[in-house]
Amino acid sequence: MDRKFELIERLSVARQTGHLPASLGDALHAHLCNTLPVFARRALQADYLRQAAELLDGTPWQRAERLATLIRQWSGRRGESPLKQALYHAALLGRLPESPRHLYRILTETDA
């Protein structure tokens, strides 16, 4: 079955039952994000990375270093913590940067 039709059917059931399973929410989120232009996906990914960094202590550089380490060690699963959820959503939008310097630039962008 086409992925779009599967999502529509699952959404219809969720609407009727009043229950949206996390897996359906994630699938819809990923599908909608993939329809965005590349620049919008990058901006949204940067927002998720900033959300993750805000949960860490330290200066922006220290947070960038810590976030880079966490990304390299992360399993790719959603997880229960807000930090892992932010990383998961950022990863749905594309490959995550692993360089502290790249992450620092994202965290300190002034036009964000």
C-alpha positions as a Markdown table, in Angstrom:
| # | Residue | x | y | z |
|---|---|---|---|---|
| 1 | Met | 0.0 | 0.0 | 0.0 |
| 2 | Asp | 1.2 | 3.5 | -0.8 |
| 3 | Arg | 2.7 | 5.2 | 2.3 |
| 4 | Lys | 0.4 | 8.2 | 2.0 |
| 5 | Phe | -2.7 | 6.1 | 1.9 |
| 6 | Glu | -1.5 | 4.1 | 4.9 |
| 7 | Leu | -1.0 | 7.3 | 6.9 |
| 8 | Ile | -4.4 | 8.6 | 5.9 |
| 9 | Glu | -6.1 | 5.4 | 7.0 |
| 10 | Arg | -4.3 | 5.4 | 10.3 |
| 11 | Leu | -5.1 | 9.1 | 10.8 |
| 12 | Ser | -8.8 | 8.4 | 10.1 |
| 13 | Val | -8.8 | 5.6 | 12.8 |
| 14 | Ala | -7.0 | 7.9 | 15.2 |
| 15 | Arg | -9.5 | 10.7 | 14.6 |
| 16 | Gln | -12.5 | 8.3 | 15.2 |
| 17 | Thr | -11.0 | 6.8 | 18.4 |
| 18 | Gly | -9.6 | 10.0 | 19.7 |
| 19 | His | -6.2 | 8.4 | 20.2 |
| 20 | Leu | -3.1 | 9.3 | 18.2 |
| 21 | Pro | -0.4 | 6.7 | 18.7 |
| 22 | Ala | 3.2 | 8.1 | 18.9 |
| 23 | Ser | 4.2 | 6.0 | 15.9 |
| 24 | Leu | 1.5 | 7.7 | 13.8 |
| 25 | Gly | 2.4 | 11.1 | 15.0 |
| 26 | Asp | 6.1 | 10.5 | 14.2 |
| 27 | Ala | 5.2 | 9.1 | 10.8 |
| 28 | Leu | 3.1 | 12.1 | 9.9 |
| 29 | His | 5.7 | 14.5 | 11.3 |
| 30 | Ala | 8.4 | 12.9 | 9.1 |
| 31 | His | 6.1 | 12.9 | 6.0 |
| 32 | Leu | 5.2 | 16.5 | 6.4 |
| 33 | Cys | 8.8 | 17.5 | 7.1 |
| 34 | Asn | 10.0 | 15.7 | 4.0 |
| 35 | Thr | 7.6 | 17.9 | 1.9 |
| 36 | Leu | 9.3 | 21.1 | 3.1 |
| 37 | Pro | 12.0 | 22.8 | 0.9 |
| 38 | Val | 15.5 | 22.0 | 2.0 |
| 39 | Phe | 16.1 | 25.4 | 3.5 |
| 40 | Ala | 13.0 | 25.0 | 5.7 |
| 41 | Arg | 14.1 | 21.5 | 6.8 |
| 42 | Arg | 17.5 | 22.9 | 7.8 |
| 43 | Ala | 16.0 | 25.8 | 9.7 |
| 44 | Leu | 13.6 | 23.4 | 11.5 |
| 45 | Gln | 16.5 | 21.0 | 12.3 |
| 46 | Ala | 18.5 | 23.9 | 13.7 |
| 47 | Asp | 15.5 | 24.8 | 16.0 |
| 48 | Tyr | 15.4 | 21.2 | 17.3 |
| 49 | Leu | 19.1 | 21.3 | 17.9 |
| 50 | Arg | 18.8 | 24.6 | 19.8 |
| 51 | Gln | 16.0 | 23.0 | 21.9 |
| 52 | Ala | 18.3 | 20.1 | 22.8 |
| 53 | Ala | 21.2 | 22.4 | 23.6 |
| 54 | Glu | 19.0 | 24.5 | 25.9 |
| 55 | Leu | 18.6 | 21.4 | 28.1 |
| 56 | Leu | 22.4 | 21.3 | 28.7 |
| 57 | Asp | 24.4 | 23.5 | 31.1 |
| 58 | Gly | 27.4 | 25.6 | 30.2 |
| 59 | Thr | 28.5 | 28.2 | 27.7 |
| 60 | Pro | 27.4 | 27.9 | 24.1 |
| 61 | Trp | 30.7 | 26.3 | 23.2 |
| 62 | Gln | 30.5 | 23.8 | 26.0 |
| 63 | Arg | 26.9 | 23.0 | 25.0 |
| 64 | Ala | 28.1 | 22.5 | 21.4 |
| 65 | Glu | 30.8 | 20.1 | 22.5 |
| 66 | Arg | 28.5 | 18.2 | 24.7 |
| 67 | Leu | 25.8 | 18.0 | 22.0 |
| 68 | Ala | 28.4 | 16.8 | 19.5 |
| 69 | Thr | 29.4 | 14.0 | 21.9 |
| 70 | Leu | 25.8 | 13.1 | 22.6 |
| 71 | Ile | 25.0 | 12.9 | 18.8 |
| 72 | Arg | 27.9 | 10.6 | 18.2 |
| 73 | Gln | 26.9 | 8.3 | 21.0 |
| 74 | Trp | 23.1 | 8.5 | 20.4 |
| 75 | Ser | 21.4 | 5.3 | 19.2 |
| 76 | Gly | 19.0 | 7.1 | 16.9 |
| 77 | Arg | 16.0 | 6.1 | 19.0 |
| 78 | Arg | 13.4 | 8.6 | 20.2 |
| 79 | Gly | 13.9 | 8.0 | 23.9 |
| 80 | Glu | 11.9 | 9.5 | 26.8 |
| 81 | Ser | 14.0 | 12.5 | 27.6 |
| 82 | Pro | 13.2 | 15.8 | 26.0 |
| 83 | Leu | 16.8 | 16.0 | 24.8 |
| 84 | Lys | 16.6 | 12.7 | 23.0 |
| 85 | Gln | 13.2 | 13.6 | 21.5 |
| 86 | Ala | 14.6 | 16.8 | 20.2 |
| 87 | Leu | 17.5 | 14.9 | 18.6 |
| 88 | Tyr | 15.1 | 12.4 | 17.2 |
| 89 | His | 13.0 | 15.1 | 15.5 |
| 90 | Ala | 16.2 | 16.8 | 14.2 |
| 91 | Ala | 17.4 | 13.5 | 12.7 |
| 92 | Leu | 14.1 | 13.1 | 10.9 |
| 93 | Leu | 15.0 | 16.2 | 8.9 |
| 94 | Gly | 18.5 | 15.1 | 7.8 |
| 95 | Arg | 21.9 | 14.0 | 8.9 |
| 96 | Leu | 22.9 | 15.6 | 12.2 |
| 97 | Pro | 26.0 | 17.6 | 12.4 |
| 98 | Glu | 28.6 | 16.0 | 14.7 |
| 99 | Ser | 31.2 | 18.8 | 14.7 |
| 100 | Pro | 31.3 | 21.1 | 17.8 |
| 101 | Arg | 32.2 | 24.0 | 15.5 |
| 102 | His | 29.2 | 23.4 | 13.2 |
| 103 | Leu | 26.9 | 23.0 | 16.2 |
| 104 | Tyr | 28.3 | 26.1 | 17.8 |
| 105 | Arg | 27.5 | 28.1 | 14.6 |
| 106 | Ile | 23.9 | 26.7 | 14.8 |
| 107 | Leu | 23.5 | 27.5 | 18.5 |
| 108 | Thr | 24.8 | 31.1 | 18.1 |
| 109 | Glu | 23.0 | 32.1 | 14.9 |
| 110 | Thr | 21.5 | 35.6 | 15.5 |
| 111 | Asp | 18.8 | 35.5 | 12.9 |
| 112 | Ala | 17.3 | 32.3 | 14.3 |
